[in-house]
C-alpha cells in the first residue's frame, strides 16, 4: 500500500515526511493552476488534500515543512502583472462540512473569548461566491488600485481590468480617506452560457465553469478584452482602513451598499447557530435558481471588537468559517425532457437542467436512463431535482423534491414514435423470459435521420471501414447538407464532386470540406480554412481503399444490433460473402425457420443475433440501402477459423502492454485460430496473455488458477 493510501494513524515518521512532501508539491501545483483558471482538481479533492496535510502535521508536528500548505493562502503571482504587497493580508477560510463542525466553530469562539455556555454569539451568514477574490483600494474616495489575492501577501495589479466592471464604482462618497474593499469577481450563469456559445461559434476554447471564465477574463492582458466580458462584483470585506466602518460586520457591509457597491441580498444576521444552519439550508435549496455559482455559506462573528480579539491562525481568521456544500450533489430545475436517438435506435431520455455547478463543473444535462427510471422517479418537467456527478461519469438525476413540484407539472408520456423520423418505437420482448427490454427503440434503421448520422460515424470508424478524413464533424456536415445520407453515398462522393451534381441547392462541390489540421503550436484543432485539392485527393484515396475491406468489417459497419466485431467475423467466416449474409437476413425477416435454425446453431451466434438480423431486414428500406452499398464494394473474404489450432474453442484474455503486435492484431489472430477473446478474467477464462504492466487481471487469474503466459509464450503456442 502506498503512503497516500494509508490512514494517518498508521503512518510511520518516515512515511509521514514523504507524504507531507507529496502533498506540498501537489497542492502547490494545484494552487498555481487555480490562479491561472486551469484547475487540476475539484474543490472537494483539494480540500481532502489540505485536511490530510493538517492531520499529518497534527500527529507529527516536528515534520511541518517550511513550505507547508497550512500556512499558504493561494499561489504566488505569475509575473504577468506588476506585483503588489497587500497592506493587510488577504486571508483564506477554514472549512466546515457539517452542522457539527459549525457548532464546534462556535464553541471554539466562546472558549477563546472566555464566554459562558449560555452566552450568545451573533453571526452573519452569506453565500460563498465561486469567483476570484479582489482588493480595491480607495484614497479620498477615488479608486487608485485593484489587485488579485495572489498568495495572500502579494497580489497582482489588475486595476485597469477591474475598472471595466460596472459593479465597481470609480469614486465613492462617505468613505474613510483610506479604504480597501474586498469581494468576489464573478460571472452570472446565463452570461457564462452565452459567452461560451459565442466562443464555440468562433472555434475558440470554452471555459469549464464560471469561476474559470471569471478568473481568465479579469486577468487578461488587454483590459479592452476584459471589458467585453459581463463580469460582476460582490463586496463583503475590507483590508486597510484609516477609520472604522462600523462596530459590526453586518453594519459595515450595509455601509458598502450605501456607497454604491453591490452586496449579496442573501446575507443575514443571526443570534444562534441554529438560525445560520437554517439559512444554510435555505440558500442550498435556492442554489439552482441563483444566477451565480456558490459552493457554500460563510459565517462570521458579527462584533468587530470580538473579531479583533480572536485574530488569525496562520492562513485563516478564528472568527470566520466556510460551510461547504456537498461537492458532488446539487438541486436544480428540470426544465424539459428530451429524447435522444442513438445509433441502434435506442431512445434515451435526457434531462435538460437549469445550469448548476457540481464538483467544479457546470452541469446542464443529466441522464434519466430509460422509461422505467422516469416512472420510478415520477420525474416531471418543472420539478426540482437532486443531481449527482462523480468523476467523469455522466451526471444523473437521483431524486425529485416533490414538495417543490409546480401544480402544472404533469407525468411525462414517453413517446411511442421516434421523434426524429416518426417510425414506431418499441420495447422488445425477450422470447425466453417474456420480459420487456428496458430500452425503447426506433424501428426506422437507416432511414431515421438520428440513427443515420450515428450509423455513418460507426460505418467509417477505425474498426469498421476505417475511412481516414471522414470524421465526426465531416459526417455531420455532409449529412446535414444531404451530400451523404447512407453508406453507399460515400462511394459516389468523388464522382458527384467531379460532375458537380449533388442535388442540393447551393452545393455544387466540396470546397467546404474541412479536416483536423495538427500543427506544432496547436495540436489537432478544427480549422475553418477552405481545403486544397490534395486533401480531397487523400479523402478519395481513403474511400477507394475502403471498397475492398474484409466482409466482416463491412457487416460490422452496418450497425446491426448485436452484430459486433466478433459476431460479424463469425458470420463472414461461415457464409464467406456479404451477399450471402444479406440473403440470410432477408430469409430471417420472412420467417424462414430452417435458416433460423442453421444460424442459431452456430457457436457464438444464437437467437438474439437471429432476432436482431430479422428486425433489421424486416424494414425493406434497410435492405435496399445495403444493396446499394454492396454495388460499390468488392470485399475480401475472411480467413477461415483454424478449428484444429491449439487454442480453438478456448477463451483468452490479453492484458498489459503487447510489444510485438497491437492489441487489435492479437485479438484478430486469436479469433482466426478459433479462440474466443474476452475482456475480463472469469472462471470461464482458459488463458491469460500478460504483457508488461499487467495488474489486477493477472492477480485474478492467479486466484482462479487460470493458465498465464507471456506474449512470447503465446506466439510460440500459436506459431504455424
C-alpha positions in Angstrom: 0.0 0.0 0.0 1.4 3.4 -1.0 1.7 6.2 1.7 -1.1 8.2 0.1 -3.5 5.3 0.7 -2.6 4.7 4.3 -4.6 6.1 7.2 -2.7 8.9 9.0 -2.8 6.8 12.2 -0.9 4.0 10.5 1.9 6.2 9.0 5.5 5.8 10.3 7.5 9.0 10.8 9.5 8.3 7.6 6.3 7.7 5.7 4.7 10.9 7.1 7.6 13.0 5.9 7.4 11.5 2.5 3.6 12.1 2.4 3.9 15.8 3.5 6.4 16.3 0.7 4.0 14.8 -1.8 1.1 16.9 -0.5 3.1 20.1 -0.6 4.2 19.6 -4.2 0.7 18.5 -5.4 -1.1 21.4 -3.7 1.4 24.0 -4.9 0.8 22.8 -8.4 -3.0 23.0 -7.8 -2.7 26.5 -6.4 -0.8 27.7 -9.4 -3.2 26.1 -11.8 -6.2 27.6 -10.0 -4.8 31.1 -10.2 -4.4 30.6 -14.0 -8.0 29.4 -14.3 -7.0 25.9 -15.2 -7.7 23.8 -12.1 -6.1 20.4 -11.8 -8.8 19.0 -9.4 -12.1 19.7 -7.9 -12.5 21.8 -4.7 -13.5 18.6 -2.9 -10.3 16.8 -3.9 -8.3 19.9 -2.9 -10.0 20.1 0.5 -9.3 16.5 1.1 -5.6 17.0 0.5 -5.5 20.0 2.8 -7.3 18.0 5.5 -4.9 15.1 5.2 -1.9 17.5 5.4 -3.4 19.1 8.6 -3.9 15.6 10.2 -0.4 14.5 9.5 1.1 17.7 10.9 -1.1 17.3 13.9 0.3 13.9 14.6 3.9 14.7 13.6 4.3 18.5 14.4 8.1 18.3 14.2 7.8 17.3 10.5 5.9 20.5 9.5 7.6 21.9 6.4 8.7 25.5 5.7 6.5 25.4 2.6 3.6 23.8 4.4 0.2 24.3 2.7 -1.2 25.0 6.1 0.5 28.4 6.0 -0.4 29.3 2.4 -3.5 31.1 1.1 -3.0 30.8 -2.7 -0.3 30.8 -5.3 2.5 33.3 -5.8 1.9 35.9 -8.5 2.8 34.7 -12.0 4.7 37.8 -13.1 2.2 38.6 -15.9 1.2 41.7 -13.9 3.0 44.1 -11.6 3.4 42.7 -8.1 1.7 44.5 -5.2 2.2 43.8 -1.4 -1.1 44.0 0.4 -1.4 46.5 3.3 -3.3 43.8 5.2 -3.2 40.1 4.3 -5.9 38.6 2.2 -6.8 35.5 4.2 -8.4 32.2 3.3 -11.0 30.5 5.4 -11.1 27.2 7.3 -13.8 24.8 6.2 -16.8 23.2 7.9 -18.5 20.2 6.2 -21.4 19.6 8.6 -23.6 21.2 11.2 -21.5 19.6 13.9 -18.4 21.4 12.5 -20.3 24.7 12.7 -21.3 24.1 16.3 -17.7 23.3 17.1 -16.7 26.6 15.5 -19.0 28.5 17.8 -17.6 26.5 20.8 -14.0 27.5 19.9 -15.0 31.1 19.6 -16.7 31.1 23.1 -13.7 29.3 24.6 -11.2 31.8 23.2 -13.3 34.8 24.3 -13.9 33.3 27.8 -17.7 33.3 27.3 -20.1 31.1 29.1 -22.0 28.2 27.5 -25.3 30.2 27.5 -23.7 33.4 26.2 -24.8 34.3 22.6 -22.5 34.9 19.7 -24.2 36.7 16.8 -23.1 35.6 13.4 -23.5 36.8 9.8 -24.2 34.3 7.1 -23.7 34.9 3.3 -23.3 32.8 0.2 -19.7 31.8 -0.7 -19.3 33.0 -4.3 -17.3 30.8 -6.5 -15.2 33.5 -8.3 -11.9 35.4 -8.0 -11.1 37.5 -4.9 -10.1 41.1 -5.5 -8.9 44.1 -3.4 -10.0 47.6 -4.3 -8.0 50.5 -2.7 -9.7 53.9 -2.4 -7.9 57.0 -1.4 -10.0 60.1 -0.6 -12.9 58.4 -2.3 -11.1 57.6 -5.6 -10.3 54.1 -6.8 -6.5 54.1 -7.2 -5.6 50.4 -7.3 -7.1 47.0 -7.7 -5.3 43.7 -7.1 -5.8 39.9 -7.0 -5.4 37.9 -3.8 -2.2 36.1 -5.1 -0.6 34.3 -2.2 -2.4 36.4 0.4 0.6 38.6 1.0 1.5 39.7 -2.6 -1.0 40.0 -5.4 -1.1 41.4 -9.0 -2.1 44.8 -10.1 -5.2 44.5 -12.4 -6.6 48.0 -11.8 -7.4 48.7 -15.4 -9.3 45.4 -15.7 -11.3 45.9 -12.5 -12.3 49.4 -13.6 -14.3 47.8 -16.5 -16.7 46.1 -14.1 -19.9 48.1 -13.8 -20.4 47.0 -10.1 -17.2 48.6 -9.1 -17.5 52.4 -8.5 -14.6 54.6 -9.5 -15.4 57.1 -6.8 -17.3 56.8 -3.5 -18.8 59.2 -1.0 -18.8 58.9 2.8 -15.8 56.6 2.9 -12.7 56.8 5.1 -9.7 58.6 3.5 -8.1 55.1 3.0 -10.4 52.2 2.4 -9.8 48.8 0.9 -12.9 47.0 -0.2 -12.7 43.3 -0.8 -15.0 41.0 -2.6 -15.5 38.5 -5.4 -15.4 39.0 -9.1 -17.8 36.5 -10.7 -19.8 35.7 -13.9 -23.5 35.0 -14.0 -24.7 31.6 -15.2 -26.7 33.0 -18.1 -23.9 35.3 -19.2 -21.5 32.3 -18.9 -23.6 30.1 -21.2 -24.0 32.9 -23.7 -20.2 33.7 -23.7 -19.3 30.0 -24.1 -21.7 29.7 -27.0 -20.0 32.7 -28.7 -16.6 31.2 -28.1 -17.6 27.9 -29.5 -19.1 29.6 -32.6 -15.7 31.2 -33.2 -13.9 27.9 -32.8 -12.3 29.0 -29.6 -11.7 27.1 -26.4 -14.7 27.3 -24.0 -14.5 27.5 -20.2 -15.4 24.6 -17.9 -17.2 26.7 -15.3 -18.0 30.3 -14.3 -15.0 30.5 -11.9 -12.5 29.7 -14.6 -14.1 32.2 -17.0 -14.2 35.0 -14.4 -10.5 34.4 -13.5 -9.4 34.1 -17.1 -11.3 37.3 -18.0 -10.2 39.5 -15.2 -6.5 38.6 -15.7 -6.5 39.3 -19.4 -3.5 41.4 -20.5 -5.8 43.6 -22.6 -8.3 45.4 -20.5 -10.4 46.0 -23.6 -11.0 42.3 -23.8 -11.9 42.2 -20.1 -14.5 44.9 -20.8 -16.2 42.6 -23.3 -16.9 40.1 -20.6 -20.0 40.6 -18.4 -18.2 40.4 -15.1 -19.9 41.3 -11.7 -18.6 42.1 -8.2 -20.0 41.5 -4.7 -18.4 43.4 -1.8 -18.2 41.6 1.6 -15.0 42.5 3.4 -12.2 45.1 3.8 -8.5 45.5 4.2 -6.7 48.6 5.3 -8.9 51.4 6.8 -7.9 54.8 8.1 -11.1 54.8 10.2 -13.5 52.1 11.3 -16.6 51.5 9.0 -18.8 50.3 11.8 -19.0 48.3 15.0 -20.3 45.1 13.4 -19.8 43.0 10.3 -23.4 43.5 9.3 -23.4 47.3 9.6 -20.1 47.6 7.7 -21.4 45.6 4.7 -24.6 47.7 4.7 -22.4 50.8 4.6 -20.8 49.4 1.4 -24.2 49.2 -0.2 -24.8 52.9 0.6 -21.5 53.8 -1.0 -22.7 52.2 -4.3 -21.3 48.6 -4.0 -23.3 45.5 -4.7 -23.7 43.3 -1.7 -25.3 39.9 -1.6 -29.1 40.1 -0.9 -28.9 36.7 0.9 -26.6 37.9 3.6 -28.3 37.8 7.0 -27.5 38.2 10.7 -28.5 35.6 13.3 -28.3 35.2 17.0 -27.8 31.4 17.1 -26.0 28.6 15.3 -29.4 27.0 14.7 -30.5 30.1 12.8 -27.5 30.2 10.5 -27.8 26.5 9.8 -31.4 27.0 8.8 -30.2 29.8 6.5 -27.6 27.5 5.0 -30.4 25.0 4.1 -32.4 27.9 2.6 -29.5 29.0 0.5 -28.7 25.4 -0.6 -32.3 25.0 -1.7 -32.1 28.2 -3.8 -28.7 27.3 -5.2 -30.0 26.1 -8.5 -32.1 29.2 -9.2 -29.4 31.7 -8.4 -27.7 33.3 -11.4 -24.2 32.9 -9.9 -22.3 29.9 -8.6 -21.8 29.3 -4.9 -20.0 26.5 -3.1 -21.1 27.1 0.5 -22.1 29.7 3.1 -19.6 31.8 5.1 -20.3 32.5 8.8 -18.5 35.4 10.6 -18.6 36.7 14.2 -20.7 39.9 13.9 -19.0 42.0 16.6 -15.8 43.6 15.1 -14.2 44.0 18.5 -14.5 40.3 19.0 -13.0 39.7 15.5 -10.1 41.8 16.6 -9.6 39.8 19.8 -10.0 36.4 18.0 -7.3 37.3 15.4 -5.9 34.8 12.9 -4.1 31.5 12.9 -1.5 31.3 10.1 -3.7 31.5 6.9 -7.2 31.9 8.3 -9.1 34.0 10.9 -10.5 32.4 14.0 -13.7 34.5 13.6 -14.9 33.0 10.3 -15.6 29.6 8.7 -16.9 28.4 5.3 -19.6 25.8 5.5 -19.1 24.0 2.2 -21.8 22.3 0.2 -21.6 18.6 -0.9 -19.2 18.8 -3.9 -20.9 16.1 -6.0 -24.6 16.8 -5.5 -26.9 19.8 -6.1 -30.5 20.8 -6.6 -31.7 22.4 -9.8 -34.8 22.8 -12.0 -35.5 20.1 -14.7 -36.7 22.4 -17.5 -37.6 19.7 -20.0 -37.1 16.1 -21.0 -35.6 15.4 -24.5 -35.4 12.1 -26.2 -32.0 11.3 -27.8 -32.0 8.6 -30.5 -28.7 6.6 -30.7 -27.1 4.6 -33.5 -29.1 1.4 -32.8 -32.3 3.3 -32.3 -32.2 3.3 -28.5 -34.3 6.3 -27.3 -32.6 7.7 -24.2 -34.3 10.4 -22.1 -32.1 13.3 -21.2 -32.9 15.9 -18.5 -32.3 19.5 -19.6 -31.4 21.4 -16.5 -31.1 24.9 -15.3 -27.3 25.1 -15.2 -25.7 24.4 -11.8 -22.1 23.8 -10.7 -21.5 20.3 -9.3 -18.0 19.2 -8.4 -16.4 22.2 -10.1 -18.2 21.7 -13.5 -21.3 23.4 -14.8 -24.0 20.8 -15.4 -26.9 21.5 -17.7 -27.8 17.9 -18.8 -28.3 14.7 -16.9 -29.3 11.2 -17.9 -32.6 9.7 -17.0 -31.6 6.3 -18.3 -34.9 4.9 -19.7 -38.6 4.9 -19.5 -38.8 2.7 -16.3 -36.4 5.1 -14.5 -38.7 8.1 -15.3 -41.7 6.2 -14.0 -39.8 5.1 -10.9 -38.7 8.6 -10.0 -42.0 10.1 -11.2 -39.9 13.0 -12.5 -41.8 15.7 -14.4 -40.8 18.8 -16.4 -40.6 21.7 -14.0 -39.6 19.6 -11.0 -36.8 20.5 -8.6 -34.4 17.5 -8.8 -31.3 16.3 -7.0 -28.5 15.5 -9.4 -25.2 13.8 -8.8 -21.9 13.8 -10.6 -19.0 11.5 -9.7 -15.7 12.0 -11.6 -16.2 11.7 -15.3 -19.4 9.8 -15.0 -22.4 11.4 -16.8 -24.5 13.3 -14.3 -27.7 11.6 -13.2 -30.9 12.5 -11.6 -31.1 11.0 -8.1 -34.5 12.1 -6.8 -37.3 14.6 -7.0 -38.0 17.3 -4.4 -41.8 16.7 -4.6 -42.7 19.4 -2.1 -41.4 22.0 -4.7 -43.4 20.5 -7.6 -45.4 23.1 -9.5 -49.1 22.5 -9.8 -48.9 22.5 -13.6 -46.4 19.6 -13.7 -47.8 16.5 -15.5 -46.4 12.9 -15.7 -44.1 12.5 -18.7 -45.5 10.5 -21.5 -42.7 8.5 -23.2 -43.2 8.7 -27.0 -44.2 5.6 -28.8 -42.9 7.0 -32.1 -39.4 8.2 -32.9 -39.1 12.0 -32.6 -36.6 12.0 -35.4 -38.4 10.0 -38.2 -41.8 9.1 -36.8 -41.2 5.4 -37.1 -42.7 3.1 -34.4 -40.7 2.9 -31.2 -41.0 -0.5 -29.5 -39.8 -2.2 -26.4 -38.7 -5.7 -27.5 -39.8 -8.7 -25.6 -37.3 -11.4 -24.7 -38.8 -14.6 -26.1 -37.1 -16.7 -23.5 -38.1 -14.7 -20.4 -41.1 -12.8 -21.6 -39.7 -9.6 -20.1 -39.7 -6.3 -21.9 -36.4 -4.6 -22.8 -35.9 -1.5 -20.6 -34.9 0.5 -23.7 -37.5 1.7 -26.3 -36.1 1.7 -29.8 -36.9 3.3 -33.1 -37.5 0.8 -35.8 -36.5 3.2 -38.6 -33.0 1.9 -39.0 -31.1 3.5 -41.9 -34.0 5.8 -42.8 -34.0 7.5 -39.4 -32.1 10.8 -39.5 -30.9 10.5 -35.9 -29.7 7.0 -36.5 -28.4 7.9 -39.9 -25.7 10.2 -38.6 -24.6 7.9 -35.9 -24.6 4.8 -38.2 -22.5 6.7 -40.7 -20.0 7.6 -38.0 -19.9 4.0 -37.0 -19.6 2.9 -40.6 -16.4 5.0 -41.2 -14.9 4.3 -37.8 -11.5 2.6 -37.3 -12.7 -0.9 -36.5 -15.3 -0.8 -39.3 -14.4 0.7 -42.8 -11.7 2.9 -41.4 -12.1 5.9 -43.8 -9.5 8.5 -42.9 -10.7 12.0 -43.5 -14.4 11.3 -42.7 -14.6 12.2 -39.0 -17.5 13.2 -36.8 -17.8 16.8 -38.0 -17.4 16.0 -41.7 -20.1 13.3 -41.4 -22.5 15.7 -39.6 -21.8 18.4 -42.2 -22.3 16.2 -45.2 -25.4 14.6 -43.7 -26.9 17.9 -42.9 -26.5 19.1 -46.5 -27.8 15.8 -47.9 -24.5 15.0 -49.6 -24.1 11.7 -47.7 -27.3 10.2 -46.3 -26.4 6.5 -46.3 -23.2 4.4 -46.7 -23.5 4.0 -50.4 -23.3 7.8 -50.9 -19.7 7.8 -49.6 -18.6 5.7 -52.6 -20.2 8.1 -55.1 -18.8 11.2 -53.5 -15.9 11.7 -55.8 -17.9 11.2 -59.0 -20.6 13.6 -57.9 -17.9 16.1 -56.9 -16.3 15.9 -60.3 -19.6 16.2 -62.1 -20.8 19.0 -59.9 -24.0 17.1 -59.1 -25.2 16.9 -55.5 -28.9 17.6 -55.9 -28.6 20.1 -53.1 -29.5 23.8 -53.7 -26.4 25.9 -53.3 -24.0 23.0 -53.2 -22.0 22.1 -56.3 -18.7 20.9 -54.9 -16.7 20.0 -51.8 -14.9 23.3 -51.3 -16.2 23.5 -47.7 -14.6 20.2 -46.8 -12.6 20.6 -43.6 -10.1 18.5 -41.7 -8.3 18.3 -38.4 -5.0 20.1 -39.1 -2.4 19.5 -36.3 0.5 21.9 -36.0 3.4 22.1 -33.6 1.8 25.0 -31.8 -1.8 23.9 -32.0 -2.2 20.1 -31.9 -5.3 18.6 -33.5 -7.6 21.7 -33.8 -10.6 22.2 -36.0 -9.8 24.6 -38.9 -12.3 26.7 -40.9 -10.0 27.2 -43.9 -11.1 26.0 -47.3 -9.1 22.9 -48.1 -6.9 22.3 -51.1 -7.2 19.6 -53.7 -4.5 17.5 -52.1 -6.7 17.0 -49.0 -9.6 16.0 -51.2 -7.4 13.6 -53.1 -6.4 12.0 -49.8 -10.0 11.6 -48.8 -10.9 10.0 -52.2 -7.9 7.6 -51.9 -9.1 6.5 -48.4 -12.6 5.9 -49.7 -11.1 3.8 -52.6 -9.1 1.7 -50.2 -12.2 1.1 -48.1 -14.0 -0.5 -51.0 -12.0 -3.7 -50.5 -12.2 -4.0 -46.7 -13.0 -7.5 -45.5 -16.5 -8.8 -45.4 -16.7 -8.8 -41.6 -15.8 -5.1 -41.3 -18.5 -4.3 -43.9 -21.0 -6.3 -41.8 -19.9 -4.7 -38.6 -20.1 -1.3 -40.2 -23.8 -1.7 -40.9 -24.5 -1.3 -37.2 -27.0 -4.1 -36.9 -27.9 -4.5 -33.3 -26.0 -7.4 -31.5 -23.7 -7.8 -34.5 -20.4 -6.7 -33.1 -16.8 -7.3 -34.3 -16.7 -11.0 -33.2 -20.2 -11.9 -34.5 -19.6 -10.1 -37.8 -16.4 -12.2 -38.2 -18.2 -15.4 -37.3 -20.9 -14.7 -40.0 -18.2 -13.8 -42.6 -16.3 -16.9 -41.8 -19.4 -19.1 -42.1 -21.1 -17.5 -45.1 -18.0 -16.1 -46.9 -19.7 -13.2 -48.8 -21.7 -10.2 -47.8 -24.3 -11.1 -50.4 -24.9 -14.5 -48.7 -25.3 -12.8 -45.3 -27.9 -10.4 -46.8 -29.8 -13.3 -48.3 -29.7 -14.9 -44.8 -31.1 -11.7 -43.2 -34.0 -11.5 -45.7 -34.8 -15.1 -45.1 -34.9 -14.5 -41.4 -37.2 -11.5 -41.9 -39.5 -13.6 -43.9 -39.8 -16.2 -41.1 -37.6 -19.0 -42.7 -37.3 -21.4 -39.7 -34.7 -23.6 -41.4 -32.4 -20.7 -42.0 -33.0 -19.5 -38.4 -32.2 -23.0 -37.0 -29.0 -23.1 -39.1 -27.9 -19.7 -37.8 -28.7 -20.2 -34.1 -26.8 -23.5 -34.1 -23.5 -21.7 -34.9 -21.4 -21.4 -31.8 -21.3 -17.8 -30.7 -24.4 -16.6 -32.6 -27.7 -17.7 -31.0 -31.3 -16.4 -31.0 -30.6 -12.8 -30.0 -28.5 -12.2 -33.1 -31.1 -14.0 -35.3 -33.8 -11.8 -34.0 -31.8 -8.6 -34.5 -30.9 -9.5 -38.1 -34.6 -10.3 -38.8 -35.7 -7.0 -37.3 -33.1 -5.1 -39.4 -34.0 -6.7 -42.7 -37.7 -6.6 -42.0 -37.5 -2.9 -42.8 -37.3 -3.1 -46.6 -35.6 0.3 -46.8 -32.7 -1.1 -44.8 -32.2 -4.0 -47.2 -32.4 -1.6 -50.2 -29.7 0.6 -48.6 -27.4 -2.4 -48.1 -28.0 -3.5 -51.8 -26.9 0.0 -52.9 -23.8 -0.2 -50.7 -22.7 -3.6 -51.9 -22.9 -2.4 -55.5 -19.9 -0.2 -54.7 -17.8 -2.7 -52.7 -15.5 -5.7 -53.5 -15.0 -7.0 -50.0 -12.2 -9.5 -49.4 -13.1 -12.8 -47.7 -12.1 -13.5 -44.1 -9.6 -16.2 -43.2 -11.4 -19.3 -42.1 -11.3 -20.4 -38.5 -8.5 -22.9 -37.8 -10.5 -25.4 -35.9 -7.5 -27.7 -35.4 -5.4 -25.0 -33.8 -4.2 -25.5 -30.2 -6.4 -22.6 -29.0 -9.6 -23.4 -30.9 -12.6 -23.1 -28.6 -10.6 -21.6 -25.7 -11.4 -18.3 -24.1 -8.4 -15.9 -23.9 -7.8 -12.5 -22.4 -5.0 -10.1 -23.2 -3.6 -7.7 -20.5 -0.7 -5.3 -20.1 1.4 -3.9 -23.0 2.0 -6.1 -26.0 5.4 -5.4 -27.6 5.4 -7.5 -30.8 1.8 -6.7 -32.1 -1.0 -4.3 -31.4 -3.9 -5.4 -29.2 -6.2 -5.4 -32.2 -3.8 -7.7 -34.2 -3.5 -10.1 -31.2 -7.3 -10.3 -30.9 -7.8 -10.8 -34.7 -5.1 -13.6 -34.8 -6.7 -15.3 -31.8 -10.2 -15.2 -33.3 -8.8 -16.6 -36.6 -7.4 -19.5 -34.7 -10.8 -20.3 -33.3 -10.3 -18.7 -29.8 -12.8 -16.6 -28.1 -11.4 -13.2 -26.9 -12.8 -11.8 -23.7 -12.1 -8.5 -22.0 -12.3 -9.7 -18.4 -10.9 -12.7 -16.5 -13.5 -15.1 -15.1 -13.9 -18.7 -14.3 -14.5 -19.4 -18.0 -11.1 -18.0 -19.0 -8.7 -20.6 -20.3 -5.6 -18.5 -21.0 -4.4 -15.0 -19.8 -1.7 -13.4 -22.0 0.1 -10.9 -19.8 2.5 -8.2 -21.0 4.5 -5.7 -19.0 2.3 -3.6 -16.7 -0.3 -6.3 -16.2 -2.3 -5.5 -13.0 -5.5 -6.7 -11.4 -6.3 -9.2 -14.2 -3.1 -11.1 -13.6 -3.8 -11.3 -9.8 -7.4 -12.5 -10.5 -6.1 -15.1 -12.9 -3.7 -16.4 -10.3 -6.6 -16.6 -7.7 -8.8 -18.5 -10.2 -6.0 -20.9 -11.3 -6.1 -19.6 -14.9 -3.2 -20.5 -17.1 -1.0 -17.5 -17.6 1.7 -17.0 -20.3 3.9 -14.2 -21.7 3.5 -12.7 -25.2 6.5 -14.8 -26.4 4.9 -18.0 -25.0 1.6 -17.2 -26.7 3.3 -16.6 -30.0 5.2 -19.8 -29.7 1.9 -21.7 -28.9 0.1 -20.3 -32.0 3.0 -20.4 -34.4 2.2 -22.0 -37.7 
